[in-house]
């Protein structure tokens, strides 16, 4: 069972944490989106997030002012033989540029 769990492909891609009060977005990418988002939520709730700006906004606005969203998922089959980290970085950069053009204030995680 343990081996089967390890073989399960987890969605990887780009996500954002957005403050709905000021539209400030924090963008990141992960090899396991669900785990990374859960980690951010836990760190923020315990007041120990490594991004001090995000933690300060969280503390002052509260958790109800934030949304966690998957922006894009990388097709694992397509990138199985390539440098996935590089592909995720490129995908995140594309989203950052797109959001900036739309007028969103963006911070990279």
C-alpha positions as a Markdown table, in Angstrom:
| # | Residue | x | y | z |
|---|---|---|---|---|
| 1 | Unk | 0.0 | 0.0 | 0.0 |
| 2 | Unk | 2.8 | 2.3 | 0.9 |
| 3 | Unk | 4.5 | 1.7 | -2.5 |
| 4 | Unk | 1.2 | 2.4 | -4.3 |
| 5 | Unk | 0.8 | 5.7 | -2.5 |
| 6 | Unk | 4.3 | 6.8 | -3.5 |
| 7 | Unk | 3.6 | 6.0 | -7.1 |
| 8 | Unk | 0.4 | 8.2 | -7.2 |
| 9 | Unk | 1.1 | 11.3 | -9.3 |
| 10 | Unk | 0.1 | 14.4 | -7.4 |
| 11 | Unk | -1.0 | 17.5 | -9.3 |
| 12 | Unk | 1.9 | 19.9 | -9.7 |
| 13 | Unk | 1.6 | 23.5 | -11.0 |
| 14 | Unk | 1.2 | 27.1 | -10.1 |
| 15 | Unk | -1.0 | 28.5 | -7.3 |
| 16 | Unk | -1.9 | 31.8 | -5.8 |
| 17 | Unk | -2.9 | 33.1 | -2.4 |
| 18 | Unk | -5.0 | 36.3 | -2.9 |
| 19 | Unk | -6.1 | 38.9 | -0.4 |
| 20 | Unk | -9.6 | 39.6 | -1.5 |
| 21 | Unk | -9.6 | 43.0 | 0.3 |
| 22 | Unk | -6.7 | 44.5 | -1.7 |
| 23 | Unk | -6.2 | 42.1 | -4.6 |
| 24 | Unk | -2.6 | 41.4 | -3.7 |
| 25 | Unk | -1.5 | 38.0 | -5.0 |
| 26 | Unk | 1.2 | 35.7 | -3.7 |
| 27 | Unk | 2.3 | 33.3 | -6.5 |
| 28 | Unk | 4.2 | 30.1 | -6.1 |
| 29 | Unk | 4.6 | 26.7 | -7.7 |
| 30 | Unk | 4.8 | 23.2 | -6.3 |
| 31 | Unk | 5.4 | 19.6 | -7.1 |
| 32 | Unk | 2.5 | 18.7 | -4.9 |
| 33 | Unk | -0.1 | 21.5 | -5.0 |
| 34 | Unk | -2.4 | 20.2 | -2.3 |
| 35 | Unk | 0.5 | 19.7 | 0.2 |
| 36 | Unk | 2.0 | 23.1 | -0.5 |
| 37 | Unk | -1.3 | 24.9 | -0.1 |
| 38 | Unk | -2.0 | 23.1 | 3.1 |
| 39 | Unk | 1.5 | 24.0 | 4.4 |
| 40 | Unk | 0.9 | 27.7 | 3.7 |
| 41 | Unk | -2.5 | 27.6 | 5.5 |
| 42 | Unk | -1.0 | 25.9 | 8.5 |
| 43 | Unk | 2.0 | 28.3 | 8.7 |
| 44 | Unk | -0.3 | 31.3 | 8.4 |
| 45 | Unk | -2.7 | 30.0 | 11.1 |
| 46 | Unk | 0.2 | 29.3 | 13.5 |
| 47 | Unk | 1.8 | 32.7 | 12.7 |
| 48 | Unk | 5.0 | 31.1 | 11.4 |
| 49 | Unk | 4.9 | 31.8 | 7.7 |
| 50 | Unk | 8.4 | 32.5 | 6.2 |
| 51 | Unk | 7.0 | 35.4 | 4.1 |
| 52 | Unk | 6.7 | 38.1 | 6.7 |
| 53 | Unk | 4.6 | 40.4 | 4.4 |
| 54 | Unk | 2.0 | 37.7 | 3.8 |
| 55 | Unk | 1.9 | 36.8 | 7.5 |
| 56 | Unk | 1.4 | 40.5 | 8.5 |
| 57 | Unk | -1.4 | 40.9 | 6.0 |
| 58 | Unk | -3.0 | 37.6 | 7.2 |
| 59 | Unk | -2.7 | 38.7 | 10.9 |
| 60 | Unk | -4.4 | 42.1 | 10.2 |
| 61 | Unk | -7.0 | 40.9 | 7.7 |
| 62 | Unk | -7.9 | 37.5 | 9.0 |
| 63 | Unk | -8.2 | 34.2 | 7.1 |
| 64 | Unk | -11.6 | 35.1 | 5.7 |
| 65 | Unk | -9.9 | 37.7 | 3.5 |
| 66 | Unk | -7.8 | 35.1 | 1.6 |
| 67 | Unk | -8.5 | 32.7 | -1.2 |
| 68 | Unk | -6.2 | 29.8 | -2.2 |
| 69 | Unk | -6.4 | 29.0 | -5.9 |
| 70 | Unk | -4.7 | 26.6 | -8.4 |
| 71 | Unk | -3.9 | 28.6 | -11.5 |
| 72 | Unk | -2.4 | 26.0 | -13.7 |
| 73 | Unk | -1.5 | 22.3 | -13.5 |
| 74 | Unk | 1.4 | 20.9 | -15.4 |
| 75 | Unk | 0.8 | 17.8 | -17.5 |
| 76 | Unk | 3.0 | 15.2 | -15.8 |
| 77 | Unk | 3.0 | 12.9 | -18.8 |
| 78 | Unk | 4.2 | 15.6 | -21.1 |
| 79 | Unk | 7.1 | 16.7 | -18.9 |
| 80 | Unk | 8.1 | 13.3 | -17.5 |
| 81 | Unk | 11.5 | 13.4 | -19.2 |
| 82 | Unk | 12.3 | 17.1 | -18.9 |
| 83 | Unk | 13.4 | 19.4 | -16.0 |
| 84 | Unk | 10.0 | 19.8 | -14.3 |
| 85 | Unk | 11.4 | 22.4 | -11.9 |
| 86 | Unk | 12.4 | 24.6 | -14.8 |
| 87 | Unk | 9.0 | 24.1 | -16.5 |
| 88 | Unk | 7.1 | 25.0 | -13.3 |
| 89 | Unk | 9.3 | 28.1 | -12.9 |
| 90 | Unk | 8.5 | 29.2 | -16.5 |
| 91 | Unk | 4.8 | 28.6 | -16.0 |
| 92 | Unk | 4.9 | 30.6 | -12.7 |
| 93 | Unk | 6.7 | 33.5 | -14.5 |
| 94 | Unk | 4.0 | 33.5 | -17.3 |
| 95 | Unk | 1.3 | 33.8 | -14.6 |
| 96 | Unk | 3.1 | 36.5 | -12.8 |
| 97 | Unk | 3.4 | 38.6 | -16.1 |
| 98 | Unk | -0.3 | 37.9 | -16.9 |
| 99 | Unk | -1.5 | 39.0 | -13.5 |
| 100 | Unk | 0.7 | 42.1 | -13.5 |
| 101 | Unk | -0.6 | 43.1 | -16.9 |
| 102 | Unk | -4.1 | 42.8 | -15.4 |
| 103 | Unk | -3.1 | 45.2 | -12.7 |
| 104 | Unk | -2.7 | 42.8 | -9.8 |
| 105 | Unk | 0.0 | 43.4 | -7.3 |
| 106 | Unk | 2.1 | 40.2 | -7.3 |
| 107 | Unk | 4.6 | 38.8 | -4.8 |
| 108 | Unk | 6.5 | 35.6 | -5.5 |
| 109 | Unk | 6.6 | 33.0 | -2.8 |
